[in-house]
Amino acid sequence: MTDTDTDTDDTYTTLATDASASFVVQGSEFIGHARPVETVADAEAFVTAIEEEYDDATHNVPAYRVRADAGGGSRDGGGSLLREYSSDDGEPSSSAGKPALNVLAQRDLENCVVVVTRYYGGTNLGVGGLVRAYSRAVKEAVDAAGVVERRPHEAIAITVEYDDSGTVRGILESEGYEFDATYEAAVSFEVRVPVAEAAAFRDRIRSATSGRADLE
């Protein structure tokens, strides 16, 4: 895994949705799986899920590029790292994982993960053939997923009493932030806020609730 400095306030390009693509080369079937993710943990969970679903495959080759802060993945408005990872999963060195990762890098994609599943067809493709096949699998999966521009977001948890819940919900809806609300003994909101706006948003919630809101 490699880490590269990046700016949390910059927009970035990522996948629009989950997608897959498959083809056959000289008897070997290649299936590219792609998914947008928020954290390294999400990326690794996707890799594990594909490995379990395709546990009869000859190889499951992963690669991802994910923004994360140096402390482990939460975004608090500070500097962040772009974490890059790939593995050949038993294929010849640099014939699979690196080509897969290179496709993501060449398209400047972040917060995304791919896994290329291969079912060996009995014919060796050679290093060059493998590089072409794994690159193609990622390219086709990315094309199927489509790409979008995003802004880095921070997840903020807000807990308030019912008396303040309408005020908080009104702020969230007026700003157009994505959120989930849970109504139990108290009301909990899970909100996605652009990193550049997070500090001001926290101040606004505290002010609107006279400091009664519990923010995490």
Stockholm file with secondary structure:
# STOCKHOLM 1.0

chainA/1-216         MTDTDTDTDDTYTTLATDASASFVVQGSEFIGHARPVETVADAEAFVTAIEEEYDDATHNVPAYRVRADAGGGSRDGGGSLLREYSSDDGEPSSSAGKPALNVLAQRDLENCVVVVTRYYGGTNLGVGGLVRAYSRAVKEAVDAAGVVERRPHEAIAITVEYDDSGTVRGILESEGYEFDATYEAAVSFEVRVPVAEAAAFRDRIRSATSGRADLE
#=GR chainA/1-216 SS CEEEEECTTSCEEEESSCEEEEEEETTEEEEEEEEECSSHHHHHHHHHHHHHHTTTSSEEEEEEEEEECTTTSCCCSSCEEEEEEECCTTSSTTSSHHHHHHHHHHTTBCSEEEEEEEECCSSCCHHHHHHHHHHHHHHHHHHHHCEEEECCEEEEEEEECHHHHHHHHHHHHHHTCEEEEEESSSEEEEEEEEHHHHHHHHHHHHHHTTTCCEEC
#=GC SS_cons         CEEEEECTTSCEEEESSCEEEEEEETTEEEEEEEEECSSHHHHHHHHHHHHHHTTTSSEEEEEEEEEECTTTSCCCSSCEEEEEEECCTTSSTTSSHHHHHHHHHHTTBCSEEEEEEEECCSSCCHHHHHHHHHHHHHHHHHHHHCEEEECCEEEEEEEECHHHHHHHHHHHHHHTCEEEEEESSSEEEEEEEEHHHHHHHHHHHHHHTTTCCEEC
//
